[in-house]
Amino acid sequence: MLTDRQKLILKAIIEEYVTSNEPVGSKALTEKPYLTFSSATIRYEMQHLEETGYLLKTHTSSGRIPSEMGYRYYIDHLLIRDDAVSDYYQYIDSVFDNKFYGKEDAVKKLAETISHLTGYYTAIVSSPSDNAKVLKLEIVPLNEKETILLIVTSSGSVQNQRITIPTGYKMDDLLRIIQMFDNAMYGHSIYEIRDILTQEASKPRIRQMVDFRDDILNFLIKAFSRFSRGEMFDAGLSKLLGHPEFEDHSVMQNLIKAVDSEVMKSFATGADMGVQIHIGCENMCEGLEGCSIVTMPFIVNDNENGSIILVGPTRMNYRATIPLLEYVAKNMNKLNNR
């Protein structure tokens, strides 16, 4: 159990280190007007915080830096949101208010904007809920040999794929196959589609077109897998790599490998539990040991939800980033019907 004085000193050290990225000594703390303790008292308390695991002492300085344990205590017990971050809300509003952005364009722009404002890597994973149903498969011919296949769900999501019609087949052949699949899938949850497609593909009327069936079947399975996993829009990896914590070449390489779409989506699986913050080794992923990951859930409508995922150094400005993500998440329902 920390005393009120120890809590105040720990909070001051973390927030100073977030800003300076330099070990914090007692002299810097005595200059803060809200720490009215003597230098000797502050040094004593810093020693205690180090011995109990909240601070670490570096080899190059007499100052201390926060440990992962210190960050965790700060986030769970000491964090106060920075009201000044409200100055950034106008940039978020400009994306939501731009009627020329479709849903996908708006989500991409939001990822870019959050990354620009925070300096961290941002991913937005948008997923349909279990209630999303297949409404329609549609063919849009481009010419005699090429067409666009559209898959539309009740969440308003649309997948599209350009298809080249193989030699020996006509547009009518493709239309007939799509109609067969369309009738079979209509009204089913996207999570049931793989089984339905496999069942349909085993029927004689589909097997008659074996060569072409495989092309269509593989595309449909791939497209619906993307729906069930969710689409991810990301931005700002270069900004993240610009932080001094990742200057080492091997650290940088491991981080780049770790920031993979499927890895990031895995952090969104517990989004229904509310905002979550994973610090350092809590991430359980090689390459992310020096990072903090903030996951913020959002809801667009009854059929569509998702998560905003922010990756930064453990020395993240939590006071500003958390309220910023909360503001974005609260307003994501503005993208409904886009």
Secondary structure, DSSP 8 states (H G I E B T S, - for coil): ---HHHHHHHHHHHHHHHHH-S-B-HHHHHTSTT--S-HHHHHHHHHHHHHTTSEEE-SS-SSEEE-HHHHHHIIIII----GGGGGGHHHHHHHHT-TT--HHHHHHHHHHHHHHHHSSEEEEEEEE-TT-BEEEEEEEE-SSSEEEEEEEETTS-EEEEEEE--TT--HHHHHHHHHHHHHHHTT-BGGGHHHHHHHHHTSHHHHTTHHHHHHHHHHHHHHHHHHHH-EEEEE-HHHHHTSGGG-SHHHHHHHHHHS-HHHHHHTTTTGGG--EEEEGGGG-STT-TTEEEEEEEEEEETTEEEEEEEEEESS--HHHHHHHHHHHHHHGGGGTT-
